[in-house]
Amino acid sequence: MNFLRFDDGGVPRYGRLDGEMVAPLDAAPWEGGEAAGRPIPLAGLTLLPPVPPGGKVLCIGRNYLAHAKELGNEVPAEPLVFLKPSTSLLAHGGTVVLPPESERVDFEGELALVIGRRARRVGREAFADVVFGITPALDISARDLQKKDGQWWRAKGFDTFCPCGPVVATGVDASDLGLRTILDGAVKQDGRTSRMIFDLPALVSWVSQAMTLEPGDLLLTGTPEGVGPLAPGQLLELEIEGLPRLSVRVEKEG
Ligand code: MG
């Protein structure tokens, strides 16, 4: 099933996508939200990021061999983890804003896991219980600041640097899905999730050793090779096999 979040007259609401219609839910789908109220046509809705603000956005770096190599990096011996602030979340249809502090902002297309249950120090066998679903996500990265700053707080953390959605899909085996990043209609990244260095159950287990995972948290799982720079006016899209495409525009700040 596909779930989304939308603006209902200023009130954020979860919904279940049924074809071209959205059934509003009375709670988050990972909290057992049930359909309540009349279905609404998808076409008229303003979508929000599919997870609520305030949660964690955990990210894995260098989790595909060819991507680690293209940036001249070593393959990590353990998963390389960093965080993006939840203020970096951007909905489908939104605009990635290129900040004046950076001269090189890259796209990175990634599969993201949506956490559905609290978890701490779990093993890989807990994967199916802990993960609610998957969503496409873009780890927008100011590459020059990533190299310059010791911490990646702003290189990865500017507002709008984490587009995701439009939906969270459940019941999908994410272990071998095609992932394509498309810039102005040209395919720039064309990978498969099966080529990750650390697989999905390993990543969830690893991050849960350090901090409690909570419902609505996101875990971005790394990007395949083919990353490249963004420019104002571009249309950036991410397609994960079997899911609706994530589309955002790119503009300069101001
Ligand atoms: Mg990344």
Boltz pocket constraint, residues with backbone or C-beta under 6 A from the ligand:
constraints:
  - pocket:
      binder: B
      contacts: [[A, 59], [A, 60], [A, 61], [A, 108], [A, 110], [A, 139], [A, 222], [A, 223]]
      max_distance: 6.0
